[in-house]
Amino acid sequence: MKKSIILSVLAVILVAGCVGEIPFIPIPSTFIGGNGLTIIEFSVEPSEVYGGSSARVIVEVENKGGALVEEEKGFVMLIGSALDLDGDEDMYWTSDTETSVYKHFGKDMKPADPVRETPSDTKRLSWSLKAPDIDAGQVKEDIFIGRVYYDYETTVSGTIWIYSQDEADAARAAGRAMRSSTFTSTAGPVGVEVKTSPDPVVVEGDGETFVLTIKLSSVGGGTLYKAGGVNYTDGSENEEITEDELNWVNVDIAASPSILTIPGECEGDQELVGGKDVTITCDVTVISEPATFQGVPLTVTASYGYFTERTVSVSVSGR
């Protein structure tokens, strides 16, 4: 899922230096929350039916985030208060044509590409069902729930600026602005915010450290789970998510190993207990002091599974 669209929202504020302070250009970490695969339509046509009559449950999904969803990494599932495709026709919504409550996209779901001016991918799916054949005079309301399950990524990319102590002193003396770290994020149901402290990083000698902070937030209004926690394989789908798989995100950090040493506690599986935000901090080592100042590219990728749902009701009348 490396085909991500970087959505940049950068605010540049010039701040004059004060006595005893190093002037700098603060460009904060850009946080872009939002959605990944989103159900943009969920309906039953018609919404009022007679018992034994046919109806269609329709779902339309759009990739409103910034990452690709591979064809084999997602599906839509239909749940119903009285749904059993092969069940008793007097009690359940059944079907002569549908064999599964799962529907697959049949393609990779791409995000919008503003550079090429291509829209985000959408997919319209439907189930053809027959309403329960209830007795004349009876009226009941049934509920359908559409869920979209998928694996996704949120990626933050940017540059950390590292200054030698001599360069920082020279900037202070001259009232010269220094550069702070800049980060941009793709949109996704998990928000990722990255900061460094101090910012800019100033080191005196080799092997000094600065603090890297990563904040993870579930912002998509759905349920977060460990990537790979759902079996998306057509014909072998399994959406059961264990308690141990809920609210986990895997974090990977890419930076030049010849310049920075990233400790293990900032990477790997991270738990958002109860679905709440989690903040990770670690001390990053600058292997060698730059002669003046240096920009170091850094990428943080959060990988996870996610599902959201929508509900619709339908009225069934006996005849």
VOPAGU-2260 file (C-alpha; in pm, 1 decimal, decimal comma):
REM VOPAGU-2260
SITE   aa  ch    i         X         Y         Z
SITE  MET   A    0       0,0       0,0       0,0
SITE  LYS   A    1     276,7     236,7     -79,0
SITE  LYS   A    2      77,1     427,7    -339,7
SITE  SER   A    3     -23,8     703,9    -105,6
SITE  ILE   A    4    -128,0    1054,2    -190,1
SITE  ILE   A    5      45,0    1302,9      36,1
SITE  LEU   A    6    -197,2    1578,0     128,9
SITE  SER   A    7       6,1    1878,5     238,0
SITE  VAL   A    8    -129,3    2151,7     457,0
SITE  LEU   A    9     167,0    2357,3     576,0
SITE  ALA   A   10     148,8    2682,5     765,7
SITE  VAL   A   11     466,6    2890,5     762,6
SITE  ILE   A   12     503,7    3156,4    1029,2
SITE  LEU   A   13     810,1    3375,9    1049,6
SITE  VAL   A   14     903,5    3450,2    1406,2
SITE  ALA   A   15    1162,3    3711,2    1495,2
SITE  GLY   A   16    1431,1    3613,5    1743,9
SITE  CYS   A   17    1421,6    3740,0    2100,6
SITE  VAL   A   18    1709,1    3798,3    2335,9
SITE  GLY   A   19    1838,5    3463,5    2460,5
SITE  GLU   A   20    1630,4    3265,4    2210,2
SITE  ILE   A   21    1721,2    3102,6    1881,6
SITE  PRO   A   22    1498,1    3233,4    1600,9
SITE  PHE   A   23    1335,9    2963,3    1387,9
SITE  ILE   A   24    1066,2    2890,3    1131,8
SITE  PRO   A   25     799,5    2682,0    1307,0
SITE  ILE   A   26     616,1    2450,5    1068,2
SITE  PRO   A   27     402,1    2217,4    1278,9
SITE  SER   A   28     336,0    1853,7    1208,1
SITE  THR   A   29      36,0    1835,2     977,6
SITE  PHE   A   30    -249,0    1621,6    1107,7
SITE  ILE   A   31    -510,1    1502,5     858,5
SITE  GLY   A   32    -777,5    1275,0     996,3
SITE  GLY   A   33   -1075,0    1144,2     806,2
SITE  ASN   A   34   -1184,7     827,0     642,4
SITE  GLY   A   35   -1055,0     536,5     441,6
SITE  LEU   A   36   -1314,4     314,2     275,9
SITE  THR   A   37   -1648,3     482,5     344,5
SITE  ILE   A   38   -2003,5     362,8     288,1
SITE  ILE   A   39   -2157,6     656,4     102,0
SITE  GLU   A   40   -2491,4     484,7      29,0
SITE  PHE   A   41   -2679,8     208,4     207,4
SITE  SER   A   42   -3044,0     149,4     119,6
SITE  VAL   A   43   -3318,7    -104,1      58,0
SITE  GLU   A   44   -3526,0     -72,0    -259,1
SITE  PRO   A   45   -3816,4     -59,6    -205,8
SITE  SER   A   46   -3814,8      41,2     161,8
SITE  GLU   A   47   -4167,3     -99,7     213,7
SITE  VAL   A   48   -4250,2    -445,7      79,8
SITE  TYR   A   49   -4512,4    -717,5     106,4
SITE  GLY   A   50   -4415,9   -1053,4     252,6
SITE  GLY   A   51   -4265,6   -1283,2     -10,3
SITE  SER   A   52   -4177,5    -989,8    -238,8
SITE  SER   A   53   -3833,4    -910,9    -373,1
SITE  ALA   A   54   -3608,2    -624,7    -267,6
SITE  ARG   A   55   -3248,7    -517,1    -316,2
SITE  VAL   A   56   -3003,9    -408,9     -48,2
SITE  ILE   A   57   -2761,5    -163,8    -206,8
SITE  VAL   A   58   -2426,4     -44,9     -73,8
SITE  GLU   A   59   -2182,0     195,5    -235,5
SITE  VAL   A   60   -1828,2     235,9    -102,0
SITE  GLU   A   61   -1572,9     507,8    -177,2
SITE  ASN   A   62   -1204,7     534,6     -85,0
SITE  LYS   A   63   -1200,5     875,8      81,1
SITE  GLY   A   64    -856,6     837,1     237,3
SITE  GLY   A   65    -506,2     864,7     101,7
SITE  ALA   A   66    -395,2     500,8      68,1
SITE  LEU   A   67    -463,9     217,2    -171,8
SITE  VAL   A   68    -678,8     -75,7     -57,7
SITE  GLU   A   69    -567,8    -385,5    -242,5
SITE  GLU   A   70    -840,4    -606,5    -387,1
SITE  GLU   A   71    -761,4    -891,9    -148,2
SITE  LYS   A   72    -755,0    -665,4     160,9
SITE  GLY   A   73   -1119,5    -571,5     202,3
SITE  PHE   A   74   -1485,8    -669,1     167,1
SITE  VAL   A   75   -1839,7    -561,9     253,6
SITE  MET   A   76   -2055,2    -775,7     481,4
SITE  LEU   A   77   -2436,1    -773,2     515,3
SITE  ILE   A   78   -2593,4    -840,3     854,9
SITE  GLY   A   79   -2967,3    -849,6     920,0
SITE  SER   A   80   -3209,5    -879,5    1210,3
SITE  ALA   A   81   -3384,4   -1156,1    1013,8
SITE  LEU   A   82   -3138,6   -1256,5     743,1
SITE  ASP   A   83   -3066,4   -1617,2     648,2
SITE  LEU   A   84   -3009,8   -1670,7     279,0
SITE  ASP   A   85   -3102,9   -2040,1     305,3
SITE  GLY   A   86   -3343,7   -2008,9     598,8
SITE  ASP   A   87   -3716,8   -2050,9     655,9
SITE  GLU   A   88   -3894,3   -1827,6     404,4
SITE  ASP   A   89   -4171,7   -1752,3     655,3
SITE  MET   A   90   -3925,2   -1606,9     906,5
SITE  TYR   A   91   -3618,0   -1478,4     723,7
SITE  TRP   A   92   -3499,9   -1269,7     433,6
SITE  THR   A   93   -3377,6   -1533,5     188,8
SITE  SER   A   94   -3242,9   -1551,0    -164,2
SITE  ASP   A   95   -3257,5   -1782,8    -462,8
SITE  THR   A   96   -2951,0   -1619,4    -619,6
SITE  GLU   A   97   -2723,7   -1493,8    -341,7
SITE  THR   A   98   -2487,6   -1744,9    -184,5
SITE  SER   A   99   -2292,1   -1522,8      55,7
SITE  VAL   A  100   -2336,0   -1224,1     285,1
SITE  TYR   A  101   -1991,6   -1105,1     169,2
SITE  LYS   A  102   -1921,4    -894,1    -138,5
SITE  HIS   A  103   -1575,6    -816,8    -276,3
SITE  PHE   A  104   -1468,9    -511,2    -474,0
SITE  GLY   A  105   -1316,6    -701,2    -764,6
SITE  LYS   A  106   -1043,5    -438,3    -798,9
SITE  ASP   A  107    -795,0    -230,7    -604,4
SITE  MET   A  108    -969,2      68,1    -445,7
SITE  LYS   A  109    -754,6     370,9    -526,2
SITE  PRO   A  110    -765,9     707,7    -347,9
SITE  ALA   A  111    -812,8    1033,5    -535,3
SITE  ASP   A  112    -503,7    1164,7    -714,1
SITE  PRO   A  113    -510,4    1546,6    -724,5
SITE  VAL   A  114    -191,1    1556,1    -932,8
SITE  ARG   A  115    -342,4    1348,0   -1214,5
SITE  GLU   A  116    -688,9    1485,8   -1135,5
SITE  THR   A  117    -838,4    1137,6   -1102,9
SITE  PRO   A  118   -1126,4    1080,0    -859,7
SITE  SER   A  119   -1129,7     825,7    -580,9
SITE  ASP   A  120   -1253,8     476,5    -663,2
SITE  THR   A  121   -1609,8     378,9    -580,9
SITE  LYS   A  122   -1785,6      42,4    -594,7
SITE  ARG   A  123   -2159,1     -26,4    -595,6
SITE  LEU   A  124   -2271,1    -368,3    -470,1
SITE  SER   A  125   -2610,8    -524,1    -403,6
SITE  TRP   A  126   -2791,6    -830,0    -268,6
SITE  SER   A  127   -3119,3    -951,5    -423,7
SITE  LEU   A  128   -3340,3   -1081,9    -143,1
SITE  LYS   A  129   -3693,7   -1204,8     -77,2
SITE  ALA   A  130   -3884,7   -1070,9     221,2
SITE  PRO   A  131   -4017,4   -1313,4     486,5
SITE  ASP   A  132   -4365,5   -1438,6     391,5
SITE  ILE   A  133   -4546,5   -1325,6     706,8
SITE  ASP   A  134   -4920,2   -1366,4     768,3
SITE  ALA   A  135   -5176,8   -1122,4     636,8
SITE  GLY   A  136   -5237,7    -831,5     873,4
SITE  GLN   A  137   -4891,3    -849,6    1027,7
SITE  VAL   A  138   -4641,6    -566,9     991,4
SITE  LYS   A  139   -4279,3    -590,3    1099,3
SITE  GLU   A  140   -3969,5    -376,9    1066,5
SITE  ASP   A  141   -3638,7    -540,8     988,5
SITE  ILE   A  142   -3293,5    -390,4    1007,5
SITE  PHE   A  143   -2994,3    -441,0     779,3
SITE  ILE   A  144   -2637,5    -344,8     871,3
SITE  GLY   A  145   -2369,0    -297,5     609,8
SITE  ARG   A  146   -2007,6    -322,1     723,1
SITE  VAL   A  147   -1691,0    -253,5     527,4
SITE  TYR   A  148   -1373,8    -424,0     653,3
SITE  TYR   A  149   -1030,4    -337,7     515,9
SITE  ASP   A  150    -657,6    -304,2     587,7
SITE  TYR   A  151    -517,6      46,8     555,8
SITE  GLU   A  152    -215,3     270,7     612,8
SITE  THR   A  153    -157,8     626,2     726,6
SITE  THR   A  154     180,9     768,6     631,4
SITE  VAL   A  155     357,3    1077,8     765,4
SITE  SER   A  156     660,9    1201,1     573,2
SITE  GLY   A  157     887,4    1493,0     642,0
SITE  THR   A  158    1227,3    1634,9     723,3
SITE  ILE   A  159    1400,7    1678,9    1057,8
SITE  TRP   A  160    1650,2    1966,0    1062,7
SITE  ILE   A  161    1962,6    1911,9    1272,9
SITE  TYR   A  162    2200,6    2197,6    1355,2
SITE  SER   A  163    2545,8    2196,0    1506,7
SITE  GLN   A  164    2585,8    2406,1    1820,5
SITE  ASP   A  165    2821,2    2644,4    1635,0
SITE  GLU   A  166    2566,3    2696,5    1355,8
SITE  ALA   A  167    2289,5    2759,9    1609,3
SITE  ASP   A  168    2508,1    3011,8    1793,4
SITE  ALA   A  169    2585,1    3189,6    1466,8
SITE  ALA   A  170    2214,5    3204,3    1382,8
SITE  ARG   A  171    2138,1    3352,3    1724,3
SITE  ALA   A  172    2406,5    3614,7    1688,3
SITE  ALA   A  173    2294,3    3713,8    1338,4
SITE  GLY   A  174    1919,1    3699,6    1409,5
SITE  ARG   A  175    1892,3    3444,2    1132,8
SITE  ALA   A  176    1589,8    3214,3    1108,9
SITE  MET   A  177    1638,1    2840,3    1148,6
SITE  ARG   A  178    1426,3    2566,7    1000,4
SITE  SER   A  179    1203,4    2345,0    1210,2
SITE  SER   A  180    1079,7    1997,2    1121,6
SITE  THR   A  181     812,3    1966,9     854,5
SITE  PHE   A  182     570,3    1675,4     822,9
SITE  THR   A  183     272,8    1596,0     601,6
SITE  SER   A  184      22,5    1313,1     644,4
SITE  THR   A  185    -204,2    1108,6     425,1
SITE  ALA   A  186    -570,3    1096,3     525,4
SITE  GLY   A  187    -698,6     785,1     699,9
SITE  PRO   A  188    -920,6     659,9     982,0
SITE  VAL   A  189    -613,7     652,0    1207,5
SITE  GLY   A  190    -453,0     992,5    1249,7
SITE  VAL   A  191     -76,9    1011,0    1300,1
SITE  GLU   A  192      97,1    1318,9    1436,9
SITE  VAL   A  193     476,9    1345,0    1453,8
SITE  LYS   A  194     684,0    1599,2    1647,0
SITE  THR   A  195    1045,3    1645,0    1754,5
SITE  SER   A  196    1178,6    1814,3    2064,7
SITE  PRO   A  197    1371,7    2036,0    2062,1
SITE  ASP   A  198    1275,2    2168,4    1722,9
SITE  PRO   A  199    1500,3    2240,6    1547,8
SITE  VAL   A  200    1738,7    1979,7    1685,1
SITE  VAL   A  201    2068,6    2128,1    1804,0
SITE  VAL   A  202    2356,9    1895,4    1895,1
SITE  GLU   A  203    2704,5    1950,5    2029,9
SITE  GLY   A  204    2915,1    1651,2    1947,1
SITE  ASP   A  205    2835,5    1298,9    1831,9
SITE  GLY   A  206    2579,3    1068,4    1992,7
SITE  GLU   A  207    2343,8    1332,0    2133,4
SITE  THR   A  208    1969,1    1263,8    2140,2
SITE  PHE   A  209    1638,5    1435,3    2077,3
SITE  VAL   A  210    1283,4    1326,0    2157,7
SITE  LEU   A  211    1058,8    1188,8    1883,0
SITE  THR   A  212     686,5    1192,4    1967,3
SITE  ILE   A  213     422,0    1000,0    1771,1
SITE  LYS   A  214      52,3    1038,3    1852,0
SITE  LEU   A  215    -195,9     779,5    1718,6
SITE  SER   A  216    -572,0     848,9    1712,5
SITE  SER   A  217    -870,6     654,7    1582,7
SITE  VAL   A  218   -1063,2     927,9    1399,8
SITE  GLY   A  219   -1271,4     735,7    1145,2
SITE  GLY   A  220   -1572,7     669,2    1366,8
SITE  GLY   A  221   -1532,5     292,8    1338,4
SITE  THR   A  222   -1350,7       0,3    1498,3
SITE  LEU   A  223    -973,9     -43,3    1483,2
SITE  TYR   A  224    -804,4    -382,5    1472,0
SITE  LYS   A  225    -468,8    -535,5    1392,8
SITE  ALA   A  226    -385,8    -558,2    1021,6
SITE  GLY   A  227    -442,3    -915,9     908,8
SITE  GLY   A  228    -689,8    -979,7    1191,5
SITE  VAL   A  229    -963,3   -1047,5     932,9
SITE  ASN   A  230    -946,2   -1313,8     662,2
SITE  TYR   A  231   -1048,9   -1136,2     340,8
SITE  THR   A  232   -1006,1   -1437,7     111,0
SITE  ASP   A  233   -1306,2   -1488,8    -118,1
SITE  GLY   A  234   -1491,9   -1798,7      -3,4
SITE  SER   A  235   -1303,5   -1821,6     327,5
SITE  GLU   A  236   -1399,4   -1490,2     484,8
SITE  ASN   A  237   -1374,7   -1466,1     860,8
SITE  GLU   A  238   -1452,2   -1134,7    1027,1
SITE  GLU   A  239   -1410,5   -1258,7    1384,1
SITE  ILE   A  240   -1175,8   -1023,4    1565,6
SITE  THR   A  241   -1047,0   -1139,0    1901,0
SITE  GLU   A  242   -1013,7    -906,3    2197,5
SITE  ASP   A  243    -636,1    -929,8    2162,0
SITE  GLU   A  244    -659,1    -797,9    1804,8
SITE  LEU   A  245    -871,4    -490,4    1877,7
SITE  ASN   A  246    -720,5    -140,7    1885,7
SITE  TRP   A  247    -372,0    -226,4    1757,2
SITE  VAL   A  248    -160,3     -29,5    1510,0
SITE  ASN   A  249     178,6    -131,8    1371,9
SITE  VAL   A  250     427,1     155,6    1341,3
SITE  ASP   A  251     728,2     151,6    1108,9
SITE  ILE   A  252     985,8     432,6    1093,6
SITE  ALA   A  253    1217,4     483,3     798,4
SITE  ALA   A  254    1519,8     711,7     839,0
SITE  SER   A  255    1883,1     702,4     729,6
SITE  PRO   A  256    2058,6     453,4     962,6
SITE  SER   A  257    2388,6     632,6     902,2
SITE  ILE   A  258    2249,3     952,2    1057,8
SITE  LEU   A  259    1984,5     851,0    1312,8
SITE  THR   A  260    1937,4     554,3    1545,4
SITE  ILE   A  261    1567,8     488,5    1615,1
SITE  PRO   A  262    1501,1     284,4    1933,0
SITE  GLY   A  263    1261,5      -8,1    1919,4
SITE  GLU   A  264     999,8     134,9    2154,9
SITE  CYS   A  265     883,9     380,8    1886,4
SITE  GLU   A  266     813,1     101,1    1637,7
SITE  GLY   A  267     617,1    -224,0    1619,8
SITE  ASP   A  268     269,3    -295,0    1754,2
SITE  GLN   A  269     112,1     -14,0    1957,4
SITE  GLU   A  270    -217,1     -46,9    2148,1
SITE  LEU   A  271    -481,9     225,5    2162,8
SITE  VAL   A  272    -637,5     104,7    2488,6
SITE  GLY   A  273   -1014,7     131,8    2467,1
SITE  GLY   A  274    -975,2     296,4    2127,0
SITE  LYS   A  275    -830,6     608,7    2291,5
SITE  ASP   A  276    -534,0     811,3    2169,9
SITE  VAL   A  277    -186,7     686,7    2250,9
SITE  THR   A  278     133,0     891,2    2250,8
SITE  ILE   A  279     471,2     722,9    2199,9
SITE  THR   A  280     798,8     894,8    2285,3
SITE  CYS   A  281    1155,4     778,7    2238,4
SITE  ASP   A  282    1508,1     919,0    2240,6
SITE  VAL   A  283    1658,4     925,1    1890,8
SITE  THR   A  284    2036,6     933,9    1866,5
SITE  VAL   A  285    2214,3    1163,8    1619,9
SITE  ILE   A  286    2516,1     954,9    1526,9
SITE  SER   A  287    2740,2    1244,0    1423,9
SITE  GLU   A  288    2715,5    1621,4    1458,2
SITE  PRO   A  289    2674,3    1796,7    1120,2
SITE  ALA   A  290    2936,7    2051,4    1013,6
SITE  THR   A  291    2664,3    2318,6     989,8
SITE  PHE   A  292    2307,8    2189,7     955,5
SITE  GLN   A  293    2141,9    1900,1     778,8
SITE  GLY   A  294    1793,5    1790,0     674,1
SITE  VAL   A  295    1712,9    1425,9     748,9
SITE  PRO   A  296    1411,1    1264,0     574,7
SITE  LEU   A  297    1187,1    1059,3     803,7
SITE  THR   A  298     874,6     852,3     726,0
SITE  VAL   A  299     633,3     704,4     980,9
SITE  THR   A  300     385,0     444,7     852,9
SITE  ALA   A  301      94,1     318,7    1063,6
SITE  SER   A  302     -65,2      -6,8     940,3
SITE  TYR   A  303    -397,3    -137,1    1072,7
SITE  GLY   A  304    -736,7    -286,9     997,0
SITE  TYR   A  305   -1060,8     -90,3    1025,7
SITE  PHE   A  306   -1433,9    -134,7     986,1
SITE  THR   A  307   -1729,1     101,6     978,2
SITE  GLU   A  308   -2099,6      32,0     935,5
SITE  ARG   A  309   -2434,6     183,0     839,4
SITE  THR   A  310   -2787,5      74,7     923,1
SITE  VAL   A  311   -3111,7      85,9     727,1
SITE  SER   A  312   -3463,9     -37,4     807,3
SITE  VAL   A  313   -3734,1    -188,9     587,4
SITE  SER   A  314   -4104,7    -242,3     656,4
SITE  VAL   A  315   -4263,2    -579,3     570,8
SITE  SER   A  316   -4644,5    -621,9     551,4
SITE  GLY   A  317   -4825,4    -955,4     530,3
SITE  ARG   A  318   -5084,0   -1015,7     261,4
